Amino acid sequence: MSFILGLTGSIGMGKSTTAQMFADEGLPVWDADATVHRLYQPGQAAARAIAALFPEAIDESGNVNRASLRALIQTDASVLDRLNAAVHPLVAADRAQFLASNDAAEIVLLDVPLLYETGLDAACDAVTVVSAPSEVQRTRVLSRGAMTEAEFQTILARQMPDAEKRKRADYIIPTTSLEAARQAVKDVLADIRRRIAEHA
């Protein structure tokens, strides 16, 4: 049975880059965001669920219009809860399938933005949090040009504060530089492999 390592961190903290570093070290990686993106494709389960709940968020070609969906969330706080109630079970089924198909791997990584918020840390053997100073985080997010300050603040409000995540984590990966993050990834894996050997 695999050692399950959870990877999380607030928006703009460098989680995707760090997940790729774990993949480069040979770990199978399950990416919650990528899974949601796949399930949002026309005809897929989440797209069908969203079409039933919020038909105004689907364009003519059957695509989920994320801008429309974000606008709905901004105007009505209950939209996100209803959306999550529809999409989370589909994501959970995909994750279970990933774990079953990678059962022979020594360590697998679950890359989940809302790991603590959804209680998924309970399913992990250890959790690592990516972190950077708040000003670095804000600059990264807003420089992408994909969201406004208001949207950024809405997302932050739904996420556990970075300080709380760091307090609860088994490992912390600083993402102020690629070199620091890469070395921290290697250190985390070395420590986990030591722990696995001790319990063998």
One Martini backbone bead per residue (centre of mass of N, CA, C, O) as a GRO file, in nm:
protein
  200
    1MET     BB    1   0.098   0.036   0.020
    2SER     BB    2   0.076   0.360  -0.003
    3PHE     BB    3   0.211   0.664   0.054
    4ILE     BB    4   0.024   0.950   0.153
    5LEU     BB    5   0.072   1.269   0.004
    6GLY     BB    6  -0.009   1.587   0.086
    7LEU     BB    7  -0.082   1.882  -0.116
    8THR     BB    8  -0.070   2.229  -0.016
    9GLY     BB    9  -0.212   2.564  -0.074
   10SER     BB   10  -0.250   2.862  -0.148
   11ILE     BB   11  -0.301   3.086  -0.360
   12GLY     BB   12   0.011   3.153  -0.518
   13MET     BB   13   0.236   2.940  -0.371
   14GLY     BB   14   0.338   2.695  -0.581
   15LYS     BB   15   0.201   2.408  -0.617
   16SER     BB   16   0.230   2.316  -0.915
   17THR     BB   17   0.538   2.330  -0.926
   18THR     BB   18   0.581   2.128  -0.690
   19ALA     BB   19   0.432   1.887  -0.809
   20GLN     BB   20   0.631   1.858  -1.047
   21MET     BB   21   0.874   1.786  -0.868
   22PHE     BB   22   0.755   1.519  -0.770
   23ALA     BB   23   0.723   1.396  -1.051
   24ASP     BB   24   1.032   1.414  -1.119
   25GLU     BB   25   1.076   1.194  -0.871
   26GLY     BB   26   0.832   0.965  -0.951
   27LEU     BB   27   0.552   1.055  -0.870
   28PRO     BB   28   0.236   1.004  -0.841
   29VAL     BB   29  -0.019   1.244  -0.955
   30TRP     BB   30  -0.298   1.405  -0.805
   31ASP     BB   31  -0.510   1.655  -0.959
   32ALA     BB   32  -0.776   1.833  -0.872
   33ASP     BB   33  -0.792   2.056  -1.090
   34ALA     BB   34  -0.761   1.869  -1.339
   35THR     BB   35  -1.009   1.701  -1.278
   36VAL     BB   36  -1.216   1.926  -1.294
   37HIS     BB   37  -1.149   2.012  -1.580
   38ARG     BB   38  -1.231   1.741  -1.708
   39LEU     BB   39  -1.530   1.735  -1.584
   40TYR     BB   40  -1.599   2.018  -1.751
   41GLN     BB   41  -1.632   1.891  -2.000
   42PRO     BB   42  -1.812   1.820  -2.249
   43GLY     BB   43  -2.028   1.561  -2.119
   44GLN     BB   44  -1.940   1.560  -1.845
   45ALA     BB   45  -2.045   1.525  -1.528
   46ALA     BB   46  -2.010   1.821  -1.426
   47ALA     BB   47  -2.138   1.965  -1.666
   48ARG     BB   48  -2.417   1.835  -1.625
   49ALA     BB   49  -2.464   1.942  -1.336
   50ILE     BB   50  -2.438   2.246  -1.405
   51ALA     BB   51  -2.665   2.256  -1.616
   52ALA     BB   52  -2.887   2.189  -1.402
   53LEU     BB   53  -2.822   2.427  -1.194
   54PHE     BB   54  -2.653   2.640  -1.419
   55PRO     BB   55  -2.736   2.717  -1.730
   56GLU     BB   56  -2.591   3.011  -1.752
   57ALA     BB   57  -2.288   2.851  -1.739
   58ILE     BB   58  -2.358   2.759  -2.039
   59ASP     BB   59  -2.271   2.723  -2.349
   60GLU     BB   60  -2.351   2.625  -2.669
   61SER     BB   61  -2.103   2.395  -2.661
   62GLY     BB   62  -2.106   2.293  -2.338
   63ASN     BB   63  -1.945   2.489  -2.182
   64VAL     BB   64  -1.797   2.606  -1.909
   65ASN     BB   65  -1.844   2.928  -1.781
   66ARG     BB   66  -1.632   3.061  -1.556
   67ALA     BB   67  -1.716   3.357  -1.547
   68SER     BB   68  -2.015   3.306  -1.484
   69LEU     BB   69  -1.965   3.138  -1.229
   70ARG     BB   70  -1.810   3.356  -1.072
   71ALA     BB   71  -2.042   3.562  -1.077
   72LEU     BB   72  -2.240   3.392  -0.915
   73ILE     BB   73  -2.062   3.365  -0.662
   74GLN     BB   74  -2.040   3.672  -0.604
   75THR     BB   75  -2.370   3.709  -0.569
   76ASP     BB   76  -2.387   3.397  -0.438
   77ALA     BB   77  -2.289   3.205  -0.171
   78SER     BB   78  -2.451   2.927  -0.240
   79VAL     BB   79  -2.325   2.833  -0.509
   80LEU     BB   80  -2.063   2.695  -0.410
   81ASP     BB   81  -2.201   2.476  -0.237
   82ARG     BB   82  -2.365   2.347  -0.470
   83LEU     BB   83  -2.127   2.285  -0.650
   84ASN     BB   84  -1.969   2.105  -0.449
   85ALA     BB   85  -2.195   1.892  -0.406
   86ALA     BB   86  -2.172   1.795  -0.711
   87VAL     BB   87  -1.846   1.760  -0.756
   88HIS     BB   88  -1.698   1.608  -0.518
   89PRO     BB   89  -1.791   1.309  -0.574
   90LEU     BB   90  -1.648   1.292  -0.851
   91VAL     BB   91  -1.362   1.346  -0.745
   92ALA     BB   92  -1.348   1.112  -0.539
   93ALA     BB   93  -1.370   0.884  -0.750
   94ASP     BB   94  -1.110   0.957  -0.903
   95ARG     BB   95  -0.916   0.926  -0.662
   96ALA     BB   96  -0.973   0.626  -0.601
   97GLN     BB   97  -0.873   0.528  -0.876
   98PHE     BB   98  -0.583   0.627  -0.850
   99LEU     BB   99  -0.504   0.466  -0.595
  100ALA     BB  100  -0.563   0.184  -0.712
  101SER     BB  101  -0.362   0.217  -0.972
  102ASN     BB  102  -0.109   0.306  -0.744
  103ASP     BB  103  -0.054   0.084  -0.512
  104ALA     BB  104   0.264   0.012  -0.584
  105ALA     BB  105   0.353   0.270  -0.487
  106GLU     BB  106   0.534   0.413  -0.244
  107ILE     BB  107   0.450   0.715  -0.343
  108VAL     BB  108   0.184   0.950  -0.325
  109LEU     BB  109   0.019   1.242  -0.472
  110LEU     BB  110  -0.200   1.495  -0.334
  111ASP     BB  111  -0.331   1.770  -0.516
  112VAL     BB  112  -0.490   2.003  -0.280
  113PRO     BB  113  -0.614   2.306  -0.206
  114LEU     BB  114  -0.864   2.183   0.002
  115LEU     BB  115  -0.763   1.974   0.215
  116TYR     BB  116  -0.852   2.087   0.496
  117GLU     BB  117  -1.141   2.194   0.427
  118THR     BB  118  -1.230   1.876   0.340
  119GLY     BB  119  -1.060   1.656   0.526
  120LEU     BB  120  -0.826   1.500   0.355
  121ASP     BB  121  -0.592   1.471   0.563
  122ALA     BB  122  -0.706   1.199   0.691
  123ALA     BB  123  -0.602   1.029   0.417
  124CYS     BB  124  -0.315   1.103   0.511
  125ASP     BB  125   0.019   1.046   0.620
  126ALA     BB  126   0.095   1.333   0.497
  127VAL     BB  127   0.171   1.695   0.501
  128THR     BB  128   0.232   1.950   0.255
  129VAL     BB  129   0.330   2.298   0.251
  130VAL     BB  130   0.303   2.579   0.063
  131SER     BB  131   0.514   2.885   0.093
  132ALA     BB  132   0.466   3.246   0.107
  133PRO     BB  133   0.456   3.555   0.111
  134SER     BB  134   0.179   3.753   0.078
  135GLU     BB  135   0.298   3.948  -0.140
  136VAL     BB  136   0.384   3.730  -0.336
  137GLN     BB  137   0.112   3.603  -0.377
  138ARG     BB  138  -0.044   3.852  -0.484
  139THR     BB  139   0.142   3.909  -0.727
  140ARG     BB  140   0.105   3.642  -0.871
  141VAL     BB  141  -0.202   3.648  -0.912
  142LEU     BB  142  -0.239   3.939  -1.048
  143SER     BB  143  -0.023   3.895  -1.286
  144ARG     BB  144  -0.204   3.693  -1.455
  145GLY     BB  145  -0.500   3.837  -1.515
  146ALA     BB  146  -0.755   3.636  -1.416
  147MET     BB  147  -0.802   3.833  -1.161
  148THR     BB  148  -0.932   4.006  -0.916
  149GLU     BB  149  -0.914   4.130  -0.608
  150ALA     BB  150  -1.196   4.029  -0.522
  151GLU     BB  151  -1.157   3.733  -0.607
  152PHE     BB  152  -0.911   3.682  -0.432
  153GLN     BB  153  -1.055   3.742  -0.158
  154THR     BB  154  -1.269   3.522  -0.184
  155ILE     BB  155  -1.074   3.284  -0.186
  156LEU     BB  156  -0.925   3.344   0.079
  157ALA     BB  157  -1.188   3.322   0.259
  158ARG     BB  158  -1.214   2.998   0.185
  159GLN     BB  159  -0.933   2.975   0.308
  160MET     BB  160  -0.701   2.872   0.494
  161PRO     BB  161  -0.466   3.003   0.658
  162ASP     BB  162  -0.136   2.978   0.621
  163ALA     BB  163  -0.056   2.955   0.924
  164GLU     BB  164  -0.243   2.710   0.979
  165LYS     BB  165  -0.122   2.516   0.776
  166ARG     BB  166   0.167   2.517   0.892
  167LYS     BB  167   0.087   2.409   1.175
  168ARG     BB  168  -0.039   2.125   1.050
  169ALA     BB  169   0.209   2.042   0.913
  170ASP     BB  170   0.477   1.825   0.841
  171TYR     BB  171   0.550   2.008   0.589
  172ILE     BB  172   0.758   2.278   0.448
  173ILE     BB  173   0.754   2.470   0.137
  174PRO     BB  174   0.952   2.698   0.004
  175THR     BB  175   0.868   2.944  -0.281
  176THR     BB  176   1.085   3.180  -0.335
  177SER     BB  177   1.246   2.940  -0.478
  178LEU     BB  178   1.328   2.681  -0.678
  179GLU     BB  179   1.566   2.569  -0.513
  180ALA     BB  180   1.425   2.548  -0.238
  181ALA     BB  181   1.194   2.365  -0.331
  182ARG     BB  182   1.361   2.128  -0.446
  183GLN     BB  183   1.510   2.061  -0.181
  184ALA     BB  184   1.255   2.012  -0.008
  185VAL     BB  185   1.149   1.773  -0.169
  186LYS     BB  186   1.392   1.588  -0.115
  187ASP     BB  187   1.368   1.598   0.197
  188VAL     BB  188   1.086   1.479   0.223
  189LEU     BB  189   1.144   1.206   0.080
  190ALA     BB  190   1.370   1.115   0.268
  191ASP     BB  191   1.195   1.110   0.527
  192ILE     BB  192   0.977   0.913   0.430
  193ARG     BB  193   1.170   0.677   0.365
  194ARG     BB  194   1.264   0.649   0.655
  195ARG     BB  195   0.984   0.588   0.776
  196ILE     BB  196   0.927   0.335   0.609
  197ALA     BB  197   1.176   0.170   0.702
  198GLU     BB  198   1.102   0.169   1.010
  199HIS     BB  199   0.807   0.012   0.935
  200ALA     BB  200   0.906  -0.261   0.783
   0.00000   0.00000   0.00000
